[in-house]
Amino acid sequence: MISRTCPELMAVARGDQPADLVFVNGQVVNVFTRKTERVSVSVFGGRIAAVGPGPFDAKETVDLDGRFIAPGLIDAHMHVESTMMMPREFVRVAAPHGTTGVVFDPHEIANVLGMNGIKLLMDASVGLPMNIMFAASSCVPSSAFENSGARLEADDLKPMFDDPRVVALAEMMNFPGVFLGNQAILEKVQLGLDLAIVDGHCPGLSGSALGAYVAAGISSDHECTTPEEAMEKVGLGLRVFLREGSAARNLEALVGVVNSQNATRFCFCTDDRHPGDLHREGHIDHVVRKAITLGLDPITALAMGSLHVADHYRQPDLGAIAPGRQADMIVFDDLADIRPTNVYWQGDLVAQNGVISEGTLDQAPKPDDSFSRGSVKISSGFTSSSLQILAKENTKLIRVIEADPHQLITGERHMEPTILDDFYIADPSQDMLKLAVIARHGTSNGIGLGFVTGFGMTNGALASTVGHDAHNLAIVGTNDADMVIAARALEEAGGGQCVVLDGKVVGMMPLPIAGLISDANAIDLIKQQDALLESVQHTGCTIEDPFMPLSFLPLPVIPKLKLTDLGLVDVEQQRIVTLEV
């Protein structure tokens, strides 16, 4: 792609030299004026040269025949590891949905493999037809209440910013460390402020604590769940990302706060998106469509999925159809139901009618990922007795995690335990299942044990090496025997997700790269996930995709009650608590 100051670009803009490509007879979505305009768009060297009535001389003309053309869509914050695909396969699925840019926070793989994991994803993103930006992972591990496979301090992160693709310090999840003035945490924040910007992560934070968090220089948050929370944060100067992913779906609750006066303070993000959802429902295009059905102005929705993200991350080349900007554009038929039919990146047609263009991914290298395999290490002494929980005398109630399939926030319920032979056991009759989080990085043999409600299983076990954010092995089950079989099956597979029923593995999706990512192509992976979720039905589970809420039960930075390899964590009180009330 040519530079903005290329003299030939100016010549094309003046009309003194022909463009490479010109779009005519289209309705251009202007995200600055919030209007559509019947104008032509000329492209030269991967950039937009001119927008106006024309005529523009060009080597190639595309007649849009009255269709709309808008800037390509950008996801403000997501973890590519949650798609379970390497960047190449992610682009294969996401680009046809109009995604031309994304900000990856690689902290999932960083928690397993450290800087080597981040480098793997950055190397794997080279040469792909998408503006893949990165945020330097700020919280590895996310808190002191878990053991991960790596630890990254400010000095480890600083070299990342030498790469121009790194546009921010990623979500600062240790919000208590910020507002309480933890020196090591503030060193990371200062690093981000010195070299870029700092994105936030502060679920439920309010009042003076929120004020202190914002005062430290944090610029965004994607964890809002209520309109009141969103408006308080916007009022203090944060940019709020409205999140609509596979795990957390907050758009419906929040989109009503967006209006013509405050819209520039909002963006869209997915955070975590499963491969089947990405393929079938879409990416940011899905969020845009849903926002429109919920009453948001279509052009405002498009701006929140493009220009506002580019502005936030200080990317003046992206986010709009305007002279000098990168020629990343989507073409679609209906402003009320935006479904990209043609997707352009740097002026090249990279996807059409839901399919990536042939040869588009051929230039992308395939880096060596052999070091990332074999990351699941469980103690040889691990047996069913490792999962037993000795009952304490005179215990009337125990703490039980209350899961929500559509939110990352969990509740705390106090339930009467079921005891057999002096041990607390799962009791499917009252939807109280055993939960285990097992250290799997070879640095600890810790096992956290507890109970969870909300899964509705009547038999069997579900297990996953995707366990945010330390990604230890999380297992939920009705009996210890099936839970042990599930753990050993994932160890043998090198990671993944599985279903065990009556002593047999009935469903398996291998994720051998860091225990997080598949080495299969996108379509095969989606088929594996579909088969896995079909096998879940035999356990009686009432959740359509229980692996998503299961993967967040170990996350000790989202209230209220979580379980890590160190035990039950009361996130609000920031302490380990006992099972017994």
PLY file of the C-alpha trace (Angstrom):
ply
format ascii 1.0
element vertex 581
property float x
property float y
property float z
element edge 580
property int vertex1
property int vertex2
end_header
0.00 0.00 0.00
1.32 3.45 -0.88
1.91 6.17 1.71
-0.49 9.02 2.21
2.05 11.50 0.89
2.66 9.62 -2.35
2.64 12.28 -5.13
0.76 9.91 -7.43
-2.09 9.68 -4.91
-2.39 13.47 -5.01
-2.37 13.36 -8.81
-5.23 10.86 -8.81
-7.11 12.96 -6.23
-6.72 16.01 -8.51
-7.93 14.08 -11.53
-4.56 14.35 -13.31
-3.94 10.60 -13.30
-6.30 7.60 -13.57
-7.25 5.64 -10.46
-6.82 1.88 -10.13
-10.50 1.44 -9.34
-13.63 3.56 -9.15
-17.00 2.72 -7.61
-19.94 4.42 -9.29
-23.74 4.54 -8.88
-23.53 3.66 -5.20
-24.81 5.13 -1.96
-21.74 5.97 0.11
-22.24 5.84 3.88
-20.55 8.91 5.36
-19.84 8.11 9.01
-18.77 11.71 9.64
-22.02 13.38 8.57
-24.24 10.34 9.33
-25.71 10.55 5.81
-25.61 8.58 2.60
-24.35 10.31 -0.52
-24.74 9.48 -4.23
-21.08 9.96 -5.09
-18.25 7.97 -6.66
-15.20 6.60 -4.85
-11.81 6.27 -6.54
-9.01 4.05 -5.24
-5.29 4.14 -5.94
-2.49 2.11 -4.39
-4.75 0.68 -1.71
-6.01 4.07 -0.56
-9.08 6.14 -1.31
-8.03 8.96 -3.62
-11.27 10.88 -4.04
-14.92 10.89 -3.00
-17.22 13.04 -5.07
-19.54 13.40 -8.04
-16.81 12.51 -10.54
-16.44 11.44 -13.22
-13.19 9.71 -12.23
-10.94 8.10 -14.79
-9.90 4.59 -13.70
-8.45 1.36 -15.01
-11.44 -0.55 -13.60
-15.00 0.56 -12.84
-17.40 -1.15 -10.43
-21.05 -0.26 -10.93
-22.81 -0.62 -7.57
-26.24 -0.28 -9.16
-27.68 1.64 -6.20
-26.21 -0.56 -3.48
-24.60 0.84 -0.34
-20.87 1.06 0.31
-19.54 1.69 3.82
-16.25 1.45 5.71
-15.08 -2.02 6.69
-15.96 -3.18 10.20
-13.51 -3.27 13.13
-13.82 -5.26 16.35
-12.60 -3.04 19.19
-11.59 -5.90 21.47
-11.45 -9.65 21.12
-9.35 -12.72 21.89
-8.70 -14.72 18.73
-7.98 -17.71 20.96
-11.66 -17.79 21.90
-12.49 -18.54 18.26
-10.22 -21.58 18.75
-8.67 -20.71 15.38
-5.27 -19.45 14.37
-5.41 -15.98 12.73
-5.39 -17.42 9.20
-8.56 -19.46 9.80
-10.15 -16.58 11.71
-9.70 -14.31 8.69
-11.12 -17.03 6.44
-14.37 -16.92 8.44
-14.52 -13.28 9.60
-13.54 -11.40 6.42
-16.65 -12.51 4.47
-18.72 -10.89 7.24
-17.15 -7.51 6.51
-14.42 -7.52 9.14
-11.44 -5.56 7.84
-9.88 -4.76 11.22
-9.62 -6.18 14.70
-7.77 -5.52 17.95
-6.50 -8.80 19.38
-5.64 -9.10 23.05
-3.58 -12.34 23.11
-3.68 -12.74 26.87
-5.27 -16.18 26.68
-2.24 -17.75 25.01
0.04 -15.47 27.04
-1.28 -17.02 30.24
-0.18 -20.42 28.93
3.00 -19.68 26.97
3.99 -16.13 27.91
5.69 -13.92 25.32
6.34 -16.93 23.07
2.60 -17.39 22.73
2.03 -13.74 21.87
4.83 -13.89 19.29
3.24 -16.99 17.73
-0.04 -15.15 17.11
1.70 -12.01 15.88
3.85 -14.00 13.46
0.80 -15.94 12.29
-0.98 -12.66 11.46
1.60 -11.42 8.97
0.43 -11.25 5.36
-3.27 -11.70 6.12
-5.82 -9.42 4.38
-7.04 -7.70 7.53
-5.81 -4.87 9.75
-4.83 -7.07 12.68
-3.80 -4.86 15.58
-2.66 -6.02 19.00
-3.00 -4.85 22.56
-0.19 -5.77 24.96
-1.65 -8.15 27.53
-1.59 -6.34 30.86
-2.69 -9.01 33.32
-0.79 -12.26 33.01
-1.93 -13.75 35.32
-5.17 -11.87 35.79
-4.87 -11.88 39.57
-2.98 -13.36 42.51
-5.73 -15.92 43.04
-4.65 -18.35 40.29
-1.57 -20.06 38.88
-0.99 -19.56 35.18
1.75 -20.76 32.86
3.53 -17.40 32.70
3.93 -14.00 34.31
4.46 -10.78 32.37
5.67 -7.56 33.97
6.05 -4.09 32.48
9.62 -4.79 31.33
8.40 -7.88 29.46
5.69 -5.93 27.67
7.70 -2.85 26.71
9.40 -4.37 23.60
5.97 -5.19 22.14
5.34 -1.50 21.52
8.22 -1.39 19.02
5.83 -3.17 16.63
3.46 -0.64 15.01
0.66 -3.18 15.16
0.56 -2.78 18.97
-1.95 0.00 19.61
-2.73 -0.24 23.34
-2.06 -1.78 26.70
-4.82 -4.36 26.86
-7.71 -4.54 29.31
-6.44 -3.69 32.78
-8.39 -6.33 34.68
-6.68 -5.79 38.01
-8.83 -2.75 38.71
-8.34 -2.97 42.49
-4.60 -2.81 41.87
-5.13 0.40 39.91
-7.42 2.34 42.23
-5.56 1.14 45.35
-2.25 2.28 43.85
-0.32 -1.00 43.46
3.08 0.09 42.18
3.70 -2.84 39.80
0.26 -2.39 38.25
0.69 1.35 37.87
4.04 0.76 36.13
2.18 -1.18 33.45
-0.44 1.56 33.15
2.27 4.20 32.80
3.96 2.11 30.11
0.70 2.05 28.16
0.17 5.79 28.59
3.72 6.59 27.49
3.56 4.49 24.32
-0.11 4.24 23.34
-3.37 4.09 25.31
-4.70 1.86 28.09
-7.90 -0.12 27.75
-9.93 -0.97 30.83
-11.89 -3.80 32.40
-13.81 -2.86 35.53
-17.13 -4.74 35.91
-19.50 -3.06 38.33
-16.97 -0.46 39.46
-18.62 2.76 40.58
-18.26 5.90 42.65
-14.89 7.03 43.98
-13.17 3.75 43.10
-14.21 4.21 39.46
-13.06 7.80 39.59
-9.62 6.72 40.78
-9.47 4.08 38.04
-10.25 6.67 35.36
-7.84 9.16 36.92
-5.02 6.68 36.31
-5.48 7.14 32.58
-7.70 4.20 31.63
-9.66 5.06 28.50
-12.29 2.34 27.93
-14.39 -0.44 29.41
-16.23 -3.37 27.84
-17.73 -4.94 30.98
-20.88 -2.85 31.45
-24.06 -4.82 32.08
-26.56 -2.09 33.01
-27.49 1.27 31.45
-26.66 3.05 34.69
-23.16 1.58 34.74
-22.55 2.51 31.11
-23.69 6.10 31.58
-21.63 6.62 34.73
-18.53 5.45 32.88
-19.24 7.54 29.78
-19.86 10.53 32.03
-16.38 10.17 33.49
-14.78 10.07 30.06
-14.46 6.37 29.32
-15.32 5.03 25.90
-17.68 2.11 26.42
-17.50 -0.92 24.14
-20.92 -2.54 23.82
-20.10 -6.24 23.94
-22.03 -8.90 22.08
-20.10 -12.15 21.96
-20.84 -15.80 22.50
-20.45 -15.73 26.29
-21.48 -12.23 27.32
-24.34 -10.61 25.42
-24.80 -7.08 26.72
-26.06 -5.25 23.65
-29.77 -5.52 24.34
-29.38 -4.13 27.86
-27.16 -1.22 26.83
-27.91 -0.03 23.31
-30.78 2.15 24.50
-28.37 4.59 26.16
-26.80 5.55 22.83
-28.13 8.79 21.31
-27.03 11.44 18.85
-25.27 13.45 21.58
-23.14 10.65 23.06
-22.76 8.09 20.25
-19.08 8.88 19.67
-18.35 7.50 23.15
-19.44 3.98 22.14
-17.92 1.18 20.05
-18.77 -2.45 19.40
-16.73 -5.48 20.42
-17.26 -9.23 20.69
-14.57 -10.11 23.28
-15.12 -13.87 22.88
-16.71 -15.43 19.80
-17.05 -19.13 19.18
-16.31 -20.49 15.68
-19.82 -21.71 14.90
-21.37 -18.39 15.94
-18.79 -16.49 13.92
-19.47 -18.57 10.82
-23.27 -18.72 11.02
-24.33 -15.50 12.78
-21.45 -13.26 11.88
-18.96 -10.97 13.58
-19.34 -7.20 14.03
-21.89 -7.27 11.19
-24.08 -9.40 13.47
-23.73 -6.82 16.27
-24.58 -4.00 13.86
-27.67 -5.81 12.58
-28.87 -6.58 16.08
-28.35 -3.00 17.22
-30.44 -1.78 14.29
-33.27 -4.18 15.13
-33.12 -2.80 18.69
-33.72 0.70 17.37
-30.27 2.18 16.75
-29.85 4.36 13.67
-28.12 2.22 10.98
-25.41 4.74 10.12
-24.67 5.32 13.79
-24.36 1.55 14.19
-21.92 1.40 11.27
-19.88 4.25 12.76
-19.70 2.45 16.11
-18.32 -0.55 14.24
-15.74 1.40 12.26
-14.87 5.08 12.77
-15.27 5.14 16.53
-12.91 2.19 16.92
-10.33 3.78 14.60
-10.55 7.03 16.55
-10.14 5.27 19.88
-6.98 3.49 18.78
-5.56 6.54 16.99
-5.73 4.97 13.54
-6.45 7.86 11.16
-5.99 5.61 8.12
-8.97 3.44 9.05
-12.69 3.66 9.75
-14.15 5.83 6.99
-14.54 6.29 3.27
-12.57 9.50 2.86
-9.56 10.72 0.87
-6.29 9.21 2.02
-7.86 6.51 4.15
-7.20 2.86 3.51
-9.64 1.43 0.97
-11.36 -1.01 3.34
-15.03 -1.16 2.39
-18.12 -3.32 2.44
-20.92 -3.41 -0.13
-24.46 -4.41 0.86
-28.04 -4.13 -0.36
-30.14 -3.00 2.59
-29.30 -0.36 5.18
-31.84 -1.88 7.57
-30.33 -5.37 7.28
-26.61 -5.01 6.63
-25.17 -8.20 5.11
-21.91 -7.64 3.21
-21.87 -9.12 -0.29
-18.47 -7.72 -1.30
-15.59 -6.95 1.06
-12.57 -4.88 0.01
-9.30 -4.56 1.91
-6.73 -2.06 0.62
-8.79 -1.88 -2.53
-8.70 -5.62 -3.25
-11.80 -7.80 -3.27
-11.05 -10.24 -0.44
-14.48 -11.83 0.02
-17.68 -12.15 -1.96
-21.08 -13.64 -1.13
-19.90 -15.09 2.17
-16.72 -16.74 0.85
-13.08 -15.66 1.04
-11.64 -14.90 -2.40
-9.48 -17.63 -3.89
-5.76 -17.11 -3.27
-6.34 -14.34 -0.71
-4.66 -16.26 2.12
-1.85 -17.81 0.08
0.77 -15.22 1.02
0.40 -15.74 4.76
3.27 -17.74 6.31
2.64 -20.64 8.66
4.93 -20.24 11.68
6.26 -23.21 13.63
3.86 -23.95 16.50
5.48 -27.18 17.74
6.60 -25.55 21.01
2.96 -24.77 21.85
1.88 -28.40 22.03
1.80 -30.72 25.03
0.81 -27.91 27.38
-1.53 -30.03 29.53
0.42 -31.50 32.44
-1.50 -33.20 35.24
0.11 -34.86 38.24
0.62 -38.61 37.82
-0.96 -39.05 41.23
-4.26 -37.53 40.14
-7.15 -39.97 40.81
-10.80 -39.82 41.83
-9.67 -39.43 45.46
-8.11 -36.12 44.39
-11.62 -34.82 43.82
-13.09 -35.83 47.16
-14.22 -33.06 49.53
-14.29 -34.07 53.19
-17.45 -32.88 54.90
-17.18 -30.78 58.04
-19.35 -31.57 61.02
-22.49 -29.56 61.61
-22.32 -27.84 58.23
-25.76 -26.64 57.21
-24.97 -24.62 54.08
-22.17 -24.41 51.54
-21.27 -21.77 48.96
-22.33 -22.72 45.44
-21.43 -20.78 42.31
-24.52 -19.69 40.39
-23.75 -19.75 36.66
-25.46 -17.66 33.99
-25.11 -18.91 30.40
-25.30 -15.37 28.99
-23.15 -13.41 31.44
-19.65 -13.62 32.86
-20.92 -12.46 36.25
-21.79 -15.31 38.60
-23.86 -15.40 41.75
-23.32 -17.01 45.12
-26.02 -19.33 46.38
-26.07 -21.02 49.80
-27.33 -24.59 49.53
-27.67 -27.58 51.81
-24.90 -30.07 50.98
-25.43 -33.72 50.11
-23.08 -36.01 52.05
-22.14 -39.63 51.35
-19.53 -41.54 53.40
-18.35 -38.31 55.02
-17.77 -36.53 51.68
-19.71 -33.76 49.96
-20.97 -35.06 46.62
-22.74 -33.68 43.59
-26.52 -33.78 43.72
-28.06 -33.53 40.24
-31.56 -33.67 41.73
-31.09 -30.12 42.99
-28.79 -29.07 40.12
-25.73 -28.94 42.39
-22.76 -30.29 40.44
-19.15 -30.70 41.47
-16.66 -28.28 39.94
-12.91 -28.80 39.79
-10.15 -26.52 38.51
-6.87 -28.40 38.11
-3.49 -26.72 37.55
-2.20 -27.91 34.17
0.93 -25.87 33.41
3.46 -28.02 35.27
4.19 -25.26 37.78
1.71 -26.42 40.43
-0.36 -29.45 41.40
-3.15 -27.38 42.89
-6.78 -28.42 42.61
-9.65 -26.13 43.50
-12.89 -27.90 44.40
-16.42 -26.59 44.78
-19.97 -26.77 43.48
-21.96 -25.00 40.80
-25.62 -24.69 39.87
-27.15 -23.69 36.56
-25.97 -26.47 34.24
-28.86 -28.88 34.78
-26.79 -32.01 34.09
-28.19 -35.34 35.22
-25.20 -37.55 34.36
-21.60 -37.35 33.17
-18.88 -34.71 33.05
-17.76 -31.80 30.86
-14.14 -30.69 30.79
-12.18 -27.89 29.14
-8.61 -26.61 29.06
-10.11 -23.24 28.14
-10.51 -21.76 31.62
-10.14 -17.99 31.67
-7.69 -16.52 32.27
-5.02 -18.88 33.60
-6.54 -21.65 31.46
-6.24 -24.42 33.94
-8.36 -27.53 33.44
-12.00 -26.92 34.42
-14.36 -29.87 34.93
-18.02 -29.96 35.95
-19.67 -33.28 36.64
-22.17 -35.43 38.44
-19.60 -38.00 39.60
-15.87 -38.15 40.28
-15.13 -41.15 38.04
-16.31 -39.44 34.86
-14.49 -36.23 35.87
-11.18 -38.11 36.15
-11.68 -39.77 32.76
-12.37 -36.37 31.23
-9.19 -34.88 32.71
-6.99 -37.69 31.44
-8.62 -37.61 27.99
-7.77 -33.91 27.60
-4.24 -34.49 28.84
-3.75 -37.14 26.16
-5.27 -34.87 23.47
-2.98 -32.00 24.44
-5.98 -29.90 25.40
-9.50 -29.22 24.24
-13.04 -29.85 25.39
-14.76 -33.16 25.97
-17.89 -34.91 27.23
-17.77 -38.10 29.30
-20.79 -40.26 30.02
-20.86 -43.51 31.99
-17.11 -43.92 31.82
-16.74 -43.22 28.09
-15.61 -40.19 26.13
-18.61 -39.46 23.90
-17.49 -36.06 22.57
-14.08 -34.50 21.95
-12.80 -31.31 20.33
-8.97 -31.31 20.41
-7.23 -27.95 20.92
-3.56 -28.94 20.81
-2.08 -25.44 20.38
-1.59 -24.25 23.98
-4.72 -26.21 24.90
-6.69 -23.31 23.39
-6.51 -23.45 19.60
-7.25 -26.08 16.98
-4.90 -27.02 14.17
-7.88 -27.95 11.95
-9.26 -25.71 9.25
-12.22 -23.53 10.17
-14.96 -25.69 8.68
-13.63 -28.92 10.21
-13.34 -27.20 13.58
-16.94 -26.04 13.39
-18.04 -29.59 12.58
-16.08 -30.85 15.60
-17.73 -28.28 17.84
-21.18 -29.12 16.50
-20.60 -32.82 17.25
-19.27 -31.96 20.72
-22.33 -29.89 21.57
-24.62 -32.60 20.26
-23.00 -35.07 22.65
-23.68 -32.65 25.54
-27.40 -33.31 25.15
-26.94 -36.82 26.53
-25.83 -35.40 29.90
-29.17 -33.64 30.40
-27.46 -30.23 30.38
-29.95 -27.42 29.77
-27.42 -24.94 28.30
-26.99 -24.82 24.52
-23.21 -24.35 24.80
-22.15 -25.10 28.38
-18.43 -24.89 27.62
-18.61 -21.11 27.36
-19.93 -20.48 30.90
-17.71 -23.32 32.17
-14.65 -21.57 30.75
-15.39 -18.41 32.76
-16.08 -20.05 36.12
-12.35 -19.87 37.01
-12.04 -16.14 36.16
-11.24 -14.36 39.46
-11.68 -10.80 38.17
-15.41 -10.96 37.44
-17.81 -11.01 40.44
-19.11 -12.74 42.42
-17.91 -16.22 43.27
-15.29 -18.06 41.19
-13.12 -21.18 41.53
-9.42 -21.38 40.65
-6.70 -23.94 41.33
-6.19 -22.10 44.63
-9.80 -22.44 45.80
-13.03 -20.47 45.96
-12.55 -16.75 45.32
-14.88 -14.01 46.50
-14.01 -11.51 43.80
-15.69 -8.53 45.45
-13.83 -9.11 48.71
-10.63 -10.18 46.90
-10.01 -13.19 49.10
-10.12 -16.97 49.18
-13.20 -18.22 51.05
-14.19 -21.56 52.53
-16.75 -23.85 50.97
-18.78 -23.79 54.17
-20.78 -20.65 54.91
0 1
1 2
2 3
3 4
4 5
5 6
6 7
7 8
8 9
9 10
10 11
11 12
12 13
13 14
14 15
15 16
16 17
17 18
18 19
19 20
20 21
21 22
22 23
23 24
24 25
25 26
26 27
27 28
28 29
29 30
30 31
31 32
32 33
33 34
34 35
35 36
36 37
37 38
38 39
39 40
40 41
41 42
42 43
43 44
44 45
45 46
46 47
47 48
48 49
49 50
50 51
51 52
52 53
53 54
54 55
55 56
56 57
57 58
58 59
59 60
60 61
61 62
62 63
63 64
64 65
65 66
66 67
67 68
68 69
69 70
70 71
71 72
72 73
73 74
74 75
75 76
76 77
77 78
78 79
79 80
80 81
81 82
82 83
83 84
84 85
85 86
86 87
87 88
88 89
89 90
90 91
91 92
92 93
93 94
94 95
95 96
96 97
97 98
98 99
99 100
100 101
101 102
102 103
103 104
104 105
105 106
106 107
107 108
108 109
109 110
110 111
111 112
112 113
113 114
114 115
115 116
116 117
117 118
118 119
119 120
120 121
121 122
122 123
123 124
124 125
125 126
126 127
127 128
128 129
129 130
130 131
131 132
132 133
133 134
134 135
135 136
136 137
137 138
138 139
139 140
140 141
141 142
142 143
143 144
144 145
145 146
146 147
147 148
148 149
149 150
150 151
151 152
152 153
153 154
154 155
155 156
156 157
157 158
158 159
159 160
160 161
161 162
162 163
163 164
164 165
165 166
166 167
167 168
168 169
169 170
170 171
171 172
172 173
173 174
174 175
175 176
176 177
177 178
178 179
179 180
180 181
181 182
182 183
183 184
184 185
185 186
186 187
187 188
188 189
189 190
190 191
191 192
192 193
193 194
194 195
195 196
196 197
197 198
198 199
199 200
200 201
201 202
202 203
203 204
204 205
205 206
206 207
207 208
208 209
209 210
210 211
211 212
212 213
213 214
214 215
215 216
216 217
217 218
218 219
219 220
220 221
221 222
222 223
223 224
224 225
225 226
226 227
227 228
228 229
229 230
230 231
231 232
232 233
233 234
234 235
235 236
236 237
237 238
238 239
239 240
240 241
241 242
242 243
243 244
244 245
245 246
246 247
247 248
248 249
249 250
250 251
251 252
252 253
253 254
254 255
255 256
256 257
257 258
258 259
259 260
260 261
261 262
262 263
263 264
264 265
265 266
266 267
267 268
268 269
269 270
270 271
271 272
272 273
273 274
274 275
275 276
276 277
277 278
278 279
279 280
280 281
281 282
282 283
283 284
284 285
285 286
286 287
287 288
288 289
289 290
290 291
291 292
292 293
293 294
294 295
295 296
296 297
297 298
298 299
299 300
300 301
301 302
302 303
303 304
304 305
305 306
306 307
307 308
308 309
309 310
310 311
311 312
312 313
313 314
314 315
315 316
316 317
317 318
318 319
319 320
320 321
321 322
322 323
323 324
324 325
325 326
326 327
327 328
328 329
329 330
330 331
331 332
332 333
333 334
334 335
335 336
336 337
337 338
338 339
339 340
340 341
341 342
342 343
343 344
344 345
345 346
346 347
347 348
348 349
349 350
350 351
351 352
352 353
353 354
354 355
355 356
356 357
357 358
358 359
359 360
360 361
361 362
362 363
363 364
364 365
365 366
366 367
367 368
368 369
369 370
370 371
371 372
372 373
373 374
374 375
375 376
376 377
377 378
378 379
379 380
380 381
381 382
382 383
383 384
384 385
385 386
386 387
387 388
388 389
389 390
390 391
391 392
392 393
393 394
394 395
395 396
396 397
397 398
398 399
399 400
400 401
401 402
402 403
403 404
404 405
405 406
406 407
407 408
408 409
409 410
410 411
411 412
412 413
413 414
414 415
415 416
416 417
417 418
418 419
419 420
420 421
421 422
422 423
423 424
424 425
425 426
426 427
427 428
428 429
429 430
430 431
431 432
432 433
433 434
434 435
435 436
436 437
437 438
438 439
439 440
440 441
441 442
442 443
443 444
444 445
445 446
446 447
447 448
448 449
449 450
450 451
451 452
452 453
453 454
454 455
455 456
456 457
457 458
458 459
459 460
460 461
461 462
462 463
463 464
464 465
465 466
466 467
467 468
468 469
469 470
470 471
471 472
472 473
473 474
474 475
475 476
476 477
477 478
478 479
479 480
480 481
481 482
482 483
483 484
484 485
485 486
486 487
487 488
488 489
489 490
490 491
491 492
492 493
493 494
494 495
495 496
496 497
497 498
498 499
499 500
500 501
501 502
502 503
503 504
504 505
505 506
506 507
507 508
508 509
509 510
510 511
511 512
512 513
513 514
514 515
515 516
516 517
517 518
518 519
519 520
520 521
521 522
522 523
523 524
524 525
525 526
526 527
527 528
528 529
529 530
530 531
531 532
532 533
533 534
534 535
535 536
536 537
537 538
538 539
539 540
540 541
541 542
542 543
543 544
544 545
545 546
546 547
547 548
548 549
549 550
550 551
551 552
552 553
553 554
554 555
555 556
556 557
557 558
558 559
559 560
560 561
561 562
562 563
563 564
564 565
565 566
566 567
567 568
568 569
569 570
570 571
571 572
572 573
573 574
574 575
575 576
576 577
577 578
578 579
579 580
